[in-house]
Amino acid sequence: MKSKNISYLPAADHLRGFASILILVYHGVPMIANKLAFGENVPPNYWARAGSPLSSIIIEGHTAVALFMVLSGFILTYGSIERDRDINYKSFLYNRILRIFPLFIFLIICGSYLYPENFNFIGMIQSIFLFSSLPGALNIQSFSSMFWSISVEFTFYLVFPFLFLFLKKEGFMKLLQLLILMIIIRVIAFLLGANIRDVSYWTIIGRMDQFIIGMIAAFVYVKWNINRSLWYYILFASIFLIIGMLYLFNIFGGWPIQAFWKILWPTIEGIVWSLLLISYVKLFNTNNNFIQKFLAKIGELSYSIYLTHYIVLTVLVHRGWYFSFEFLSPLKNGILTSVLVLFPLVLATSALIYSSIEKPFLQLRDRY
C-alpha cells in the first residue's frame, strides 16, 4: 500500500494479503464445518483438533491477527527511520483517522439500521472511543465482529510517536523494558484471577508485545546487515517454527483453553512472525510475478477484507449457501466453500468498498 510517508514495501503487502486470506479461512472453515457436523447444536467450547501440523494453521488461524499487529509496528517504524525525521503527532493521527474511521463509521451506520434492536448510543460512543472489546460496546452482529481489533490498533497509534521517539533516542532497550512490563501486568492479571486468554488476545495489554516486536524488527531490518544467504535460513526456520508452535498450541487445547502459558503466547507469536517478516521482506521485496502482484492487491484490500469477511460469511451460513457434498467431510466442505465461494465474494465486495469508501479518504492524507 503506497503512502506519502513510507517507501512502498511490496513484500509487506504480500504478507498483509496472506494474513487476510488466513483470517478469512480461519473463520470460514470452522463455521461451515461445525454447521454441517452439528447443525445448531455445537458443543460448548468445542475446538477442532489438528490432524497434522499443516491443518493447525487453519484451525489456529487467529494467529493472523498477530501478524497484522507485527506488520503495523514494523511498517510505521520502518517509514519513520527511513525518513529520519521527527513525527508530527497531529498529522500522524489525522492520517490514522483517515485510514481507520471511514469504513468503521460506515459499518456502524449500516449495522445499526440493519439491527436497530441492538443499537445503543452509549455503546456506539464506547466503540468509537476504542473500548469495543469491553462489555457494553455496540453489538451489531457480524458488522461489529471485528471492531475489537480497531480499538487495539488505534490505541497503539496513540502512543506510537512516543515509542518511536524512545527508540530513536535510546535504541530498542526502552521498548524491551515496556515489553517486559506488559508481561508482568499479564502475570498480575493471572494471579488476580483474570481471564488470561481474553486479556492476552482481545486487549492492548496482550497485543502491545506484537506492536513493539514489530518496531524492533524494523530497527533490525534497517540497521543490521546480515548475509543474504542467512536470511533464507531464517525464513525457512521461521516457517517451521510457526507451523510447530501452532500445532503445539492446538495440542495443548487451542484457543478456548485458559492456561498460565498464555501469558507469554502474544510474545512468542510476535517474535516468530517478526522473523518471518524481516527475512521475507529482505528476500522478496518485489512484484515481479503474478503471485506477488495478486498478494499485493489483496494486501491493499486487507482492511476491507478484514472488516467485511465475517458479514459475507454470515450471509452464506444463514442462507445455507455452502457446499455439503456427502463424499466430503465437513472440514473439506468448509475449505472448498471458503476458497471457491467466500473468498471471491469477499474480494469483490472489498474491492468495491476500497474504491468507494477507503481510497477517497486515503488520498487526503498528509505528510507527518
C-alpha distance (Angstrom), angle and dihedral (degrees) to the residues before:
residue distance angle dihedral
M1 . . .
K2 3.79 . .
S3 3.79 120.5 .
K4 3.79 138.4 -179.0
N5 3.80 89.2 -128.0
I6 3.81 105.8 41.4
S7 3.80 130.6 49.1
Y8 3.78 108.8 -115.7
L9 3.82 115.2 -94.3
P10 3.82 107.3 -165.6
A11 3.80 90.8 -172.6
A12 3.80 90.7 59.4
D13 3.80 89.0 56.4
H14 3.82 89.6 48.7
L15 3.80 89.1 57.4
R16 3.79 92.0 43.6
G17 3.79 87.5 53.8
F18 3.79 91.7 49.0
A19 3.81 91.6 49.1
S20 3.83 90.3 49.9
I21 3.80 92.0 52.5
L22 3.81 91.6 45.7
I23 3.82 94.7 52.0
L24 3.81 90.4 46.6
V25 3.82 92.4 51.7
Y26 3.81 91.4 42.2
H27 3.80 91.0 58.4
G28 3.80 97.2 34.5
V29 3.79 102.8 48.7
P30 3.83 100.0 51.1
M31 3.81 94.8 39.7
I32 3.80 91.6 54.3
A33 3.82 94.7 37.3
N34 3.81 92.4 50.2
K35 3.79 90.8 47.4
L36 3.81 90.2 54.2
A37 3.81 94.4 42.6
F38 3.81 101.4 41.7
G39 3.80 108.0 11.6
E40 3.80 108.3 -151.6
N41 3.82 93.6 -21.7
V42 3.78 105.5 78.0
P43 3.84 107.5 167.1
P44 3.82 113.7 -107.5
N45 3.81 112.8 -93.2
Y46 3.80 91.0 3.8
W47 3.79 111.4 166.6
A48 3.79 125.9 177.2
R49 3.79 119.1 -116.2
A50 3.79 117.0 -132.4
G51 3.78 113.0 -114.8
S52 3.80 89.8 -160.4
P53 3.80 138.2 6.5
L54 3.82 90.7 -100.5
S55 3.81 93.7 54.6
S56 3.80 89.4 55.1
I57 3.83 88.2 69.2
I58 3.81 89.1 67.6
I59 3.80 97.5 36.6
E60 3.82 92.3 49.2
G61 3.80 94.0 33.2
H62 3.82 90.0 133.6
T63 3.80 82.8 92.6
A64 3.82 86.0 82.2
V65 3.82 86.7 79.2
A66 3.81 88.9 60.3
L67 3.80 89.5 52.7
F68 3.82 90.2 51.4
M69 3.81 90.6 51.4
V70 3.81 93.6 48.2
L71 3.81 89.3 48.0
S72 3.82 91.3 53.0
G73 3.78 93.1 53.3
F74 3.81 91.6 43.8
I75 3.81 98.6 48.1
L76 3.80 96.9 45.3
T77 3.80 92.0 46.9
Y78 3.80 94.0 44.3
G79 3.80 91.2 53.8
S80 3.79 93.0 47.2
I81 3.82 94.1 48.3
E82 3.80 90.8 45.1
R83 3.82 93.2 54.3
D84 3.82 91.2 41.6
R85 3.77 91.5 -150.2
D86 3.79 135.8 119.7
I87 3.79 117.7 -95.9
N88 3.80 119.1 -112.8
Y89 3.80 99.8 -135.7
K90 3.80 96.1 -155.8
S91 3.81 94.1 49.4
F92 3.80 91.7 43.8
L93 3.83 92.8 54.7
Y94 3.80 90.6 43.2
N95 3.80 89.0 57.3
R96 3.81 92.4 45.8
I97 3.80 91.0 51.2
L98 3.81 90.6 51.3
R99 3.80 88.5 49.6
I100 3.80 98.8 47.9
F101 3.78 112.9 23.1
P102 3.83 108.6 54.4
L103 3.81 94.2 66.2
F104 3.80 91.2 34.7
I105 3.82 92.1 56.0
F106 3.81 91.2 42.2
L107 3.81 90.7 57.1
I108 3.81 91.8 45.9
I109 3.82 90.5 54.8
C110 3.82 94.3 44.8
G111 3.79 94.8 44.6
S112 3.79 93.4 45.9
Y113 3.80 92.5 55.6
L114 3.79 93.0 43.5
Y115 3.81 91.7 50.3
P116 3.82 104.1 27.4
E117 3.81 91.0 159.3
N118 3.82 88.0 64.7
F119 3.79 96.4 47.9
N120 3.77 116.7 116.9
F121 3.79 121.2 172.7
I122 3.81 94.2 -152.1
G123 3.80 89.2 47.1
M124 3.80 90.1 51.9
I125 3.81 91.4 51.4
Q126 3.81 89.3 47.7
S127 3.80 90.7 53.2
I128 3.80 93.9 46.4
F129 3.80 90.4 50.3
L130 3.80 92.1 56.7
F131 3.80 103.5 -97.8
S132 3.80 99.0 110.0
S133 3.79 94.1 130.7
L134 3.80 94.5 58.1
P135 3.83 126.9 86.2
G136 3.79 113.0 -86.2
A137 3.81 96.4 36.6
L138 3.79 119.3 134.0
N139 3.81 111.0 -77.7
I140 3.79 111.2 -165.7
Q141 3.79 96.7 159.4
S142 3.80 116.5 -115.4
F143 3.82 91.8 -4.0
S144 3.80 90.8 69.4
S145 3.81 99.7 31.4
M146 3.80 93.3 107.8
F147 3.81 98.3 36.3
W148 3.81 92.9 101.5
S149 3.81 91.0 71.7
I150 3.81 91.8 53.4
S151 3.79 88.0 59.8
V152 3.80 90.9 51.3
E153 3.80 94.3 44.1
F154 3.79 96.1 48.2
T155 3.81 92.4 46.1
F156 3.78 86.3 59.4
Y157 3.81 90.4 49.3
L158 3.80 89.5 55.7
V159 3.80 92.4 59.2
F160 3.82 101.5 29.8
P161 3.84 97.1 93.1
F162 3.82 89.2 54.9
L163 3.80 92.9 45.4
F164 3.79 89.7 50.3
L165 3.80 90.3 50.4
F166 3.83 88.8 54.1
L167 3.81 90.1 48.0
K168 3.79 92.3 49.3
K169 3.80 95.1 48.0
E170 3.80 102.3 36.3
G171 3.80 107.1 18.1
F172 3.77 122.8 -121.0
M173 3.83 96.4 -50.4
K174 3.81 90.4 89.8
L175 3.80 89.4 53.6
L176 3.80 90.3 49.7
Q177 3.81 88.8 53.9
L178 3.79 90.1 53.8
L179 3.80 90.5 47.6
I180 3.81 90.4 53.5
L181 3.80 89.3 48.1
M182 3.82 91.3 54.8
I183 3.82 90.2 51.6
I184 3.82 90.2 50.6
I185 3.81 90.4 50.7
R186 3.82 89.4 53.2
V187 3.81 90.0 49.5
I188 3.81 89.1 52.9
A189 3.80 89.8 47.6
F190 3.81 90.6 53.0
L191 3.81 92.7 47.5
L192 3.80 89.9 50.9
G193 3.81 90.5 53.8
A194 3.81 98.5 -105.6
N195 3.80 120.3 154.9
I196 3.80 96.5 -95.1
R197 3.80 93.4 -170.9
D198 3.80 91.7 57.6
V199 3.81 94.2 41.0
S200 3.80 90.7 52.0
Y201 3.80 96.3 42.7
W202 3.81 109.2 33.9
T203 3.81 103.8 33.7
I204 3.78 142.7 65.2
I205 3.83 87.0 -117.7
G206 3.79 87.7 70.9
R207 3.79 101.1 29.0
M208 3.81 98.3 47.8
D209 3.83 88.0 80.7
Q210 3.80 90.2 62.9
F211 3.81 94.7 48.9
I212 3.81 90.5 48.7
I213 3.80 92.4 47.3
G214 3.81 88.3 50.5
M215 3.81 89.3 52.9
I216 3.80 91.8 49.7
A217 3.82 89.2 47.4
A218 3.82 89.9 56.3
F219 3.81 90.1 50.0
V220 3.81 89.8 51.8
Y221 3.81 91.8 45.1
V222 3.80 93.1 54.2
K223 3.80 101.6 34.7
W224 3.81 105.4 36.2
N225 3.79 123.4 72.2
I226 3.80 112.1 -156.0
N227 3.79 126.9 173.1
R228 3.80 110.9 -91.8
S229 3.81 93.7 -126.4
L230 3.80 89.7 57.8
W231 3.81 90.1 58.2
Y232 3.81 88.7 61.2
Y233 3.79 89.9 56.6
I234 3.80 90.8 47.9
L235 3.81 91.1 49.1
F236 3.80 94.6 50.9
A237 3.80 91.6 43.0
S238 3.81 91.5 51.1
I239 3.83 91.6 50.5
F240 3.80 91.0 52.9
L241 3.80 90.6 44.7
I242 3.82 91.9 52.2
I243 3.81 92.8 49.8
G244 3.80 91.8 44.3
M245 3.79 96.1 47.3
L246 3.82 92.5 48.6
Y247 3.80 91.2 48.7
L248 3.81 91.1 51.1
F249 3.79 90.2 44.5
N250 3.81 88.9 55.8
I251 3.81 93.8 44.6
F252 3.80 90.3 53.8
G253 3.80 91.3 54.9
G254 3.79 106.1 -75.1
W255 3.76 127.1 -127.7
P256 3.86 99.9 -25.1
I257 3.81 95.6 57.9
Q258 3.79 121.8 104.3
A259 3.79 107.3 -144.7
F260 3.80 139.4 153.4
W261 3.81 91.5 -122.9
K262 3.80 90.3 65.7
I263 3.78 86.9 76.5
L264 3.81 86.7 76.3
W265 3.79 98.5 33.9
P266 3.86 96.5 93.1
T267 3.81 89.1 51.5
I268 3.80 93.5 48.5
E269 3.81 91.8 47.6
G270 3.79 91.3 48.7
I271 3.81 95.0 49.6
V272 3.81 95.2 48.3
W273 3.81 94.4 45.0
S274 3.81 90.3 47.2
L275 3.82 90.3 55.7
L276 3.79 90.0 53.1
L277 3.80 91.2 44.4
I278 3.81 97.0 52.2
S279 3.80 94.9 43.5
Y280 3.81 93.9 45.5
V281 3.81 93.6 49.2
K282 3.82 90.4 47.0
L283 3.81 92.0 51.6
F284 3.81 107.5 31.5
N285 3.80 108.5 28.7
T286 3.82 94.5 140.0
N287 3.81 140.8 88.6
N288 3.79 96.6 -139.6
N289 3.80 101.8 132.9
F290 3.78 140.8 38.1
I291 3.82 95.7 -99.9
Q292 3.80 92.6 52.0
K293 3.80 92.4 46.5
F294 3.80 91.4 47.0
L295 3.81 92.8 49.9
A296 3.81 90.4 45.7
K297 3.81 90.3 54.1
I298 3.80 91.3 49.3
G299 3.79 87.9 48.0
E300 3.80 89.3 54.8
L301 3.81 88.6 54.2
S302 3.80 94.1 40.6
Y303 3.81 97.3 110.6
S304 3.81 92.3 51.9
I305 3.80 91.0 44.1
Y306 3.78 91.4 49.7
L307 3.80 95.9 50.2
T308 3.82 98.9 39.0
H309 3.81 107.0 35.0
Y310 3.79 92.3 84.5
I311 3.81 90.9 54.3
V312 3.81 92.0 54.3
L313 3.81 91.0 43.7
T314 3.81 91.5 52.3
V315 3.81 90.5 52.4
L316 3.81 91.5 51.7
V317 3.79 93.6 49.3
H318 3.80 94.1 42.4
R319 3.81 91.9 52.0
G320 3.79 95.1 39.5
W321 3.80 92.3 -119.3
Y322 3.78 98.3 152.1
F323 3.78 136.9 100.1
S324 3.81 116.1 -89.2
F325 3.79 103.6 173.3
E326 3.80 110.0 170.2
F327 3.80 92.7 -143.5
L328 3.82 90.0 59.9
S329 3.79 128.2 68.9
P330 3.84 119.0 -115.1
L331 3.81 88.5 -106.5
K332 3.81 93.4 54.2
N333 3.81 91.2 45.6
G334 3.80 87.4 52.4
I335 3.80 92.2 50.9
L336 3.81 92.3 46.4
T337 3.81 92.8 49.8
S338 3.80 93.2 45.1
V339 3.81 92.9 51.3
L340 3.81 101.2 37.8
V341 3.82 102.5 31.7
L342 3.80 113.3 15.1
F343 3.80 98.3 42.4
P344 3.85 97.1 50.3
L345 3.82 92.0 45.6
V346 3.80 92.7 48.5
L347 3.80 91.2 45.9
A348 3.81 92.3 52.6
T349 3.82 92.5 45.0
S350 3.80 92.4 47.3
A351 3.82 93.0 48.5
L352 3.80 89.9 54.6
I353 3.80 93.0 45.6
Y354 3.81 92.4 47.1
S355 3.79 92.3 50.5
S356 3.80 96.6 44.8
I357 3.83 103.1 33.8
E358 3.80 113.6 14.5
K359 3.80 104.1 37.1
P360 3.84 98.6 52.9
F361 3.81 90.0 55.5
L362 3.80 94.1 42.0
Q363 3.80 88.1 57.7
L364 3.81 88.7 60.8
R365 3.81 93.8 62.3
D366 3.81 120.3 122.5
R367 3.75 134.5 -149.2
Y368 3.77 111.4 -90.8
